Amino acid sequence: MGRARLTSRRTKQSERRSYSASDTENIGDIEAVTAGDGLTGGGATGSVTLDVGAGTGITVAADTVSTNDAAIVHDDLSGFVPDEHIAHSGVSIVSGNGLTGGGAIDATKTIDVVNATNGGLQVNTDDIELDFTDLLVNTNIAADNPIPFHNVSAGAARSITFANFEGELDHDSLSGVVSDEHVLHAGVSVTAGLGLTGGGNISSTKTLDVGTGTGITVNANDVALNTAHSRNEDHDAINVIAGTGLTGGGLINQDRTLNVIGGTGITANANDIAHTSHTGDVTGATALTIASNAVTTTKIINDAVTYAKIQNVSATNRFLGRDTAGAGDVEEIAAGAARTILGSSTLGVGLSGTAPVGSGTINLDITGLTNMTLAPIGADEFLYNDNGTMKTMSYNQGAIPTNNDTNAHTFLDTDVGEARVYTGGTRTHAWTTNNGVGQIGCAILVVNNGTTAGPTLGAGTATVESSSGNFVVKQEGLVVMFQAATNVWKISGDLEA
């Protein structure tokens, strides 16, 4: 709408002001009305008229102003952009790969996702789903082939190669896994049993073969009897021959029977052999009896009668012999009669006393013995008392027994009267002497044949005393251990601290 400028003169002060046509305040006399933009008319005197100016596309009537659309050129309007105003019939929505529909946008158009035949895609009204029943069956899958899946954390579809998917699987955690059905084949073996060879663990192919044997031939696909072998003979050429006391027999190509031949005093029955009554030294038909006085000396073999088969001796302290004059049966001889037979006055050179029959004493008088004029030789013998038993020992058997030790040792009764030879190499080896070993007056020799001093004596529960206060045997040294009192040993010889 245009504006009219009114000019007035005030009576108390002079100032020029402009007012819009809507101003109604009485501000004084109007000097002039000037037509502004979009108006025509106006004047400086008298009544004036202002009119709205008509223009292109504008029609001014008495009481209205309206547009003349036919006179307005759209493309000439200010701010017109040609690319924003084109014919819809010339612009189309084109369906791309996987889509159908579309067309010119002069009308509503629809674009749909293509249903994949044998592709596994099911297109619904509001979504798309993967239908595995429609997928083509492929018996082979390569390591780099993708496998689609829905990633829950990402909330979107993803894919993974078959190789990576397979690597993520834990075999033993899969449903239906039976541990006994999945074992290390190297730890399981096929063992060849009787008559078989081969086998081994099943980590690779193993073969079991039938073992060959005497008269058996094993072929690739069968086992055969080796008819050429000596144990596989023609039955038409082999006989069972009845030996002494038997009849029957024949070729073994059929069943043969051997029968016992009956003879004098013998009857052969179907299931047994019976004998008739015997006469002479042996009589009877079933329970045989040896006739009285029938067993003579010639019928007993030498050394056949044992002591247990002889009659019992009537009492103790009896000898078997014969005191009655002349030849005859064996008799029991009492001790007194035996001394008479032996002659108690002849006990031998240097012996006196009563021969110990039951009890007695024999004395040895060495004054009656002949002195030795030569040094003893190996064949000479000594008489000695072995725990109450008199024994002899040759001269060359009189050497002291020795035993070697390389480590620590504990003395025993068996060491008494012996030489213990140390062959070790350290003085720290202890040779222990405990209570109860040996008796008063016994001795033990200790010899050091080692590479250094040792062993050390004195350990144990028994008392070991050394006049020098030393207890280690010197190298190449000899020490005598002598039991001076019960469980008290004195040691002397080659000792050092």
C-alpha positions in Angstrom: 0.0 0.0 0.0 1.4 3.4 -0.8 2.0 6.1 1.7 0.7 9.8 1.7 2.8 12.5 3.3 0.9 15.3 5.1 2.6 18.7 5.8 1.1 21.0 8.5 2.1 24.2 10.3 1.7 24.3 14.1 0.8 27.7 15.8 3.2 27.5 18.8 6.2 25.9 17.1 7.2 25.2 13.5 8.3 21.8 12.6 7.7 19.6 9.6 6.6 16.0 10.3 5.4 13.2 8.1 2.5 11.0 9.0 1.0 7.9 7.4 -2.5 8.0 6.1 -3.7 6.1 9.2 -2.7 8.9 11.5 -5.9 10.5 12.8 -4.5 12.9 15.3 -5.5 16.5 14.5 -2.2 18.0 13.9 -3.1 21.2 12.0 -3.4 22.4 8.5 -2.4 20.1 5.5 0.0 21.9 3.3 0.4 19.1 0.6 -0.4 15.4 -0.1 2.4 13.6 -2.0 1.8 10.2 -3.7 4.4 7.8 -2.5 5.6 4.4 -4.0 2.8 2.5 -5.5 0.4 5.5 -5.4 -0.6 8.2 -7.9 -2.3 11.5 -7.4 -1.9 13.9 -4.4 -1.5 17.7 -4.5 -0.6 20.8 -2.5 -4.0 22.6 -2.4 -7.6 21.7 -2.1 -9.0 18.2 -2.0 -6.6 15.7 -3.4 -6.9 12.0 -4.4 -4.4 9.1 -4.0 -4.8 6.0 -6.2 -3.1 2.7 -6.1 -0.9 2.4 -9.1 -1.7 -0.5 -11.4 1.1 -2.7 -12.8 1.9 -6.0 -14.5 -0.3 -8.6 -13.1 -2.1 -6.0 -10.8 -5.6 -4.8 -11.5 -6.9 -1.8 -9.5 -10.7 -1.4 -9.2 -12.8 1.2 -7.3 -12.7 -0.7 -4.1 -10.3 -3.6 -4.7 -6.8 -4.4 -5.8 -6.4 -7.9 -7.4 -3.9 -9.9 -9.3 -4.1 -10.6 -13.0 -2.6 -14.1 -13.0 -2.6 -14.3 -16.8 -0.3 -11.3 -16.9 2.3 -12.8 -14.5 5.0 -14.9 -16.1 6.2 -17.5 -13.7 9.7 -17.9 -15.0 10.2 -14.1 -14.8 9.5 -14.0 -11.1 12.3 -13.0 -8.8 14.2 -15.9 -7.3 13.2 -18.3 -10.0 15.6 -21.3 -10.3 15.0 -23.3 -13.5 16.3 -26.7 -12.1 13.7 -26.5 -9.4 10.8 -26.1 -11.8 10.8 -28.9 -14.5 8.1 -31.1 -16.0 7.4 -34.2 -13.8 6.6 -36.2 -16.8 10.1 -35.9 -17.9 11.7 -37.0 -14.6 11.6 -40.7 -13.6 12.5 -42.9 -10.6 14.4 -45.8 -12.0 14.5 -49.1 -10.1 18.2 -50.3 -9.7 19.7 -53.7 -9.0 17.4 -55.7 -6.7 14.4 -53.4 -7.2 11.3 -53.3 -9.4 8.8 -50.6 -10.2 9.4 -46.8 -10.5 8.7 -44.5 -13.5 7.9 -40.8 -14.2 7.1 -38.8 -11.1 4.0 -37.2 -12.7 2.1 -39.7 -10.7 2.7 -41.8 -7.5 5.1 -44.6 -8.2 6.0 -47.7 -6.1 9.5 -49.4 -5.9 9.7 -53.0 -4.5 12.6 -55.2 -3.6 12.8 -58.1 -6.0 11.9 -61.6 -4.6 15.0 -63.7 -5.2 14.2 -67.1 -6.8 16.3 -69.7 -5.1 18.1 -66.9 -3.4 16.7 -67.2 0.0 15.2 -63.7 0.3 11.6 -63.3 1.3 10.2 -59.8 0.7 7.3 -58.9 3.0 5.2 -55.8 3.4 7.3 -54.1 6.0 10.6 -56.1 6.0 12.9 -58.5 4.2 13.9 -61.9 5.7 16.3 -64.6 4.8 14.5 -67.9 4.0 17.1 -70.7 4.1 14.6 -73.1 2.6 14.8 -71.3 -0.7 18.6 -71.3 -0.9 20.3 -73.4 -3.5 22.1 -76.5 -2.0 25.9 -76.3 -2.5 27.9 -79.3 -1.4 31.2 -77.4 -1.4 32.2 -74.3 0.4 35.5 -72.5 0.0 37.5 -71.0 2.8 36.9 -67.4 1.6 33.1 -67.9 1.0 31.1 -65.5 3.2 28.5 -66.7 5.8 25.8 -64.1 6.7 24.8 -63.6 10.3 23.1 -61.0 12.5 25.5 -59.1 14.8 23.5 -58.6 18.0 25.9 -56.0 19.5 26.0 -54.0 16.2 22.2 -54.5 15.5 23.0 -55.2 11.9 23.7 -57.9 9.4 27.3 -59.0 9.0 29.2 -61.7 7.2 32.2 -63.9 8.1 34.4 -66.1 5.9 33.9 -69.8 6.3 37.6 -70.1 7.4 37.2 -67.6 10.2 33.8 -69.1 11.2 35.3 -72.5 11.4 38.2 -71.2 13.5 35.8 -69.7 16.0 34.1 -73.1 16.6 35.3 -75.2 19.6 34.8 -78.8 18.6 34.5 -80.1 22.2 31.9 -77.5 23.1 29.5 -78.5 20.2 26.2 -80.0 21.0 26.1 -83.8 20.9 29.9 -84.2 21.3 30.7 -87.6 23.0 34.3 -87.5 24.4 34.8 -91.2 24.0 34.1 -90.9 20.3 36.8 -88.3 19.8 40.2 -89.6 21.1 43.7 -89.2 20.0 44.2 -92.0 17.4 47.9 -92.3 18.3 46.8 -93.5 21.7 44.5 -96.2 20.5 45.9 -99.4 19.0 44.6 -102.4 17.2 46.4 -105.3 18.8 47.1 -108.5 16.9 45.7 -111.4 19.0 46.5 -115.1 18.8 47.1 -116.2 15.3 47.4 -112.7 14.0 50.3 -110.3 13.2 50.5 -106.6 12.5 48.3 -103.9 14.0 49.4 -100.8 15.9 47.9 -97.4 16.7 45.2 -96.1 14.5 46.9 -92.8 13.6 47.4 -94.5 10.2 46.0 -97.5 8.3 47.1 -100.7 10.0 46.9 -104.2 8.6 46.2 -107.4 10.5 47.5 -110.6 8.9 46.8 -114.2 9.7 50.1 -115.7 11.0 51.6 -118.6 9.1 52.4 -121.8 10.9 53.3 -125.4 10.4 51.2 -126.7 7.5 49.3 -123.4 7.0 49.7 -121.2 4.0 48.3 -117.6 4.2 47.3 -116.1 0.8 46.0 -112.7 -0.1 42.3 -113.6 0.2 42.3 -117.0 2.1 44.0 -119.3 4.4 44.8 -122.7 3.0 46.2 -126.1 4.3 49.6 -126.8 3.0 49.0 -130.3 1.7 52.7 -130.6 0.7 53.8 -130.2 4.3 55.0 -133.3 6.2 52.2 -132.9 8.7 49.6 -133.1 6.0 49.8 -136.6 4.7 47.5 -138.7 2.6 45.3 -140.7 5.0 45.1 -143.5 2.5 48.8 -144.1 3.0 49.1 -144.0 6.8 48.2 -146.9 9.2 47.6 -147.3 12.8 49.4 -150.5 13.6 48.4 -152.8 16.5 51.5 -153.4 18.6 52.3 -156.2 21.1 49.2 -157.2 23.0 46.8 -155.4 20.7 44.8 -156.3 17.6 43.0 -154.2 15.0 44.2 -150.9 13.5 44.5 -150.1 9.8 44.5 -147.0 7.4 43.5 -143.8 9.1 41.1 -142.9 6.3 38.3 -144.1 8.6 37.8 -145.0 12.2 39.9 -147.8 13.5 39.7 -149.8 16.7 42.6 -151.2 18.8 41.7 -154.1 21.1 43.7 -155.7 23.9 44.4 -159.3 23.3 43.3 -161.6 26.1 45.8 -164.2 27.3 46.6 -166.5 30.1 45.0 -165.1 33.3 43.8 -162.0 31.3 40.3 -161.3 30.0 39.7 -158.3 27.7 36.2 -156.9 28.3 34.3 -154.1 26.5 35.3 -151.5 29.2 38.1 -153.1 31.2 40.7 -155.8 31.5 40.2 -158.5 34.1 42.5 -161.2 35.4 41.7 -164.7 36.6 42.8 -166.1 39.9 46.5 -166.2 40.5 48.4 -169.0 42.2 51.9 -169.3 43.5 53.7 -166.4 45.3 50.7 -164.1 44.4 47.1 -165.4 44.8 43.6 -163.9 44.4 41.4 -162.7 41.6 40.7 -159.1 42.6 42.7 -158.2 45.8 46.0 -160.0 45.3 47.9 -161.5 48.2 51.6 -162.3 48.5 52.0 -165.7 49.8 53.8 -166.2 53.2 57.6 -166.6 52.9 57.3 -165.9 49.2 59.6 -162.7 49.1 63.2 -163.9 49.0 66.4 -161.9 49.0 66.7 -162.2 45.3 63.3 -160.5 44.9 64.4 -157.3 46.7 66.7 -154.9 44.8 69.8 -153.5 46.4 69.3 -150.4 48.7 65.5 -150.7 48.4 64.9 -151.2 52.2 64.9 -147.8 54.0 65.6 -147.2 57.7 61.9 -146.6 58.3 61.2 -150.1 57.0 63.5 -151.7 59.7 62.0 -152.5 63.1 62.2 -149.9 65.8 65.2 -149.9 68.2 64.0 -151.0 71.6 65.7 -148.2 73.7 68.1 -145.3 73.5 71.9 -145.7 73.6 71.8 -148.8 71.5 74.2 -149.9 68.8 73.3 -152.3 66.0 75.8 -155.1 65.6 76.3 -158.6 66.9 77.7 -159.5 70.3 76.8 -163.2 70.1 79.7 -165.3 68.9 79.5 -166.4 65.3 77.5 -165.2 62.3 73.8 -164.5 62.8 71.1 -161.8 62.9 71.7 -158.2 63.8 71.5 -157.5 67.5 71.0 -154.4 69.7 74.2 -153.7 71.7 74.1 -151.7 75.0 76.8 -149.0 75.8 78.7 -151.2 78.3 78.9 -154.1 75.8 80.0 -151.7 73.1 82.9 -150.4 75.3 83.9 -154.0 75.8 83.9 -154.6 72.1 85.8 -151.4 71.4 88.4 -151.8 74.2 88.3 -148.6 76.4 92.1 -148.8 77.3 93.2 -147.9 73.7 92.3 -144.2 73.3 95.3 -143.3 71.2 98.6 -141.4 71.8 98.3 -138.6 74.2 94.7 -139.4 75.2 93.5 -140.7 78.6 90.3 -141.0 80.5 87.1 -142.8 79.9 85.5 -143.0 76.5 82.4 -140.8 76.6 79.6 -143.4 76.4 76.6 -141.5 77.7 79.0 -139.3 79.6 82.7 -139.2 80.3 86.0 -137.3 79.7 88.8 -137.6 77.3 92.0 -135.8 78.3 94.7 -134.5 75.9 98.2 -134.8 77.3 100.4 -132.8 74.9 103.5 -134.1 76.8 102.9 -137.3 75.1 103.0 -135.8 71.6 106.0 -135.6 69.5 107.4 -132.1 68.9 107.4 -130.8 65.4 110.9 -130.7 63.9 110.1 -128.7 60.8 108.1 -125.6 60.1 104.5 -126.4 59.3 103.4 -126.8 55.7 100.1 -126.4 54.0 99.1 -130.0 54.5 99.7 -129.9 58.3 96.6 -129.6 60.4 95.7 -127.9 63.7 93.1 -129.2 66.2 90.8 -126.4 67.5 87.5 -126.1 69.4 84.7 -124.6 67.3 82.0 -123.7 69.9 82.3 -127.0 71.7 83.1 -129.1 68.7 86.6 -130.3 68.0 87.7 -129.7 64.4 90.9 -129.7 62.4 92.2 -126.9 60.2 95.1 -127.1 57.7 98.0 -124.7 58.3 97.3 -122.7 55.1 93.7 -122.2 56.3 94.9 -120.2 59.3 95.0 -116.8 57.5 92.8 -114.0 58.9 89.6 -113.5 56.9 89.4 -110.0 55.2 86.5 -108.0 53.9 86.7 -104.7 51.9 84.6 -101.6 52.5 84.5 -98.3 50.5 81.9 -96.4 52.5 80.6 -96.2 56.1 80.3 -99.4 58.0 78.7 -100.7 61.2 80.6 -103.5 63.0 78.8 -106.8 63.5 79.6 -110.1 65.3 80.7 -111.5 62.0 83.5 -108.9 61.9 85.2 -110.2 65.1 88.5 -112.0 64.3 88.6 -110.5 60.8 90.4 -107.7 59.1 88.2 -104.9 57.7 90.0 -103.3 54.8 89.0 -99.7 54.0 89.4 -98.8 50.3 87.5 -95.5 50.2 88.8 -92.0 49.8 87.5 -89.8 52.6 88.1 -89.5 56.3 84.4 -88.6 56.8 83.3 -92.2 56.5 82.3 -93.3 60.0 82.7 -96.9 61.2 80.2 -97.4 64.0 80.6 -99.7 67.0 77.4 -100.5 69.0 76.7 -102.3 72.2 76.3 -106.1 72.0 79.0 -106.7 69.4 81.6 -109.3 70.2 82.7 -110.3 73.7 85.6 -109.5 76.1 88.9 -110.5 74.7 87.9 -110.4 71.0 89.6 -108.2 68.4 89.1 -106.6 65.0 91.8 -105.4 62.7 91.2 -102.2 60.6 93.5 -101.7 57.6 93.4 -98.5 55.5 94.2 -99.2 51.8 92.4 -96.1 50.6 93.7 -93.0 48.9 93.6 -90.8 52.0 93.3 -91.1 55.8 90.1 -92.9 57.0 87.8 -94.2 58.2 86.9 -92.5 61.5 86.3 -94.9 64.4 84.4 -94.3 67.6 80.8 -93.6 66.5 78.0 -95.7 68.0 76.6 -96.7 71.4 79.7 -98.7 72.5 82.6 -97.0 74.2 85.7 -96.6 72.0 88.9 -95.4 73.8 92.2 -94.2 72.2 95.2 -93.5 74.3 96.4 -90.9 71.8 93.0 -89.3 71.6 93.0 -89.9 67.8 90.4 -91.9 66.0 91.2 -91.5 62.2 93.2 -94.4 60.6 96.2 -93.1 58.7 96.7 -93.9 55.1 98.3 -97.3 54.8 97.7 -97.6 58.5 96.8 -100.6 60.7 94.7 -100.3 63.9 93.8 -103.1 66.4 90.4 -102.9 68.1 90.4 -104.9 71.4 87.3 -105.4 73.6 88.8 -104.8 77.1 85.4 -104.9 78.9 81.8 -105.4 78.0 81.0 -102.8 75.2 84.3 -101.1 75.9 86.8 -101.2 73.0 90.5 -100.1 73.1 92.0 -99.0 69.8 95.7 -98.5 69.1 97.9 -98.3 66.0 98.4 -95.9 63.1 95.9 -93.1 64.2 95.8 -89.4 63.5 93.5 -86.6 64.5 
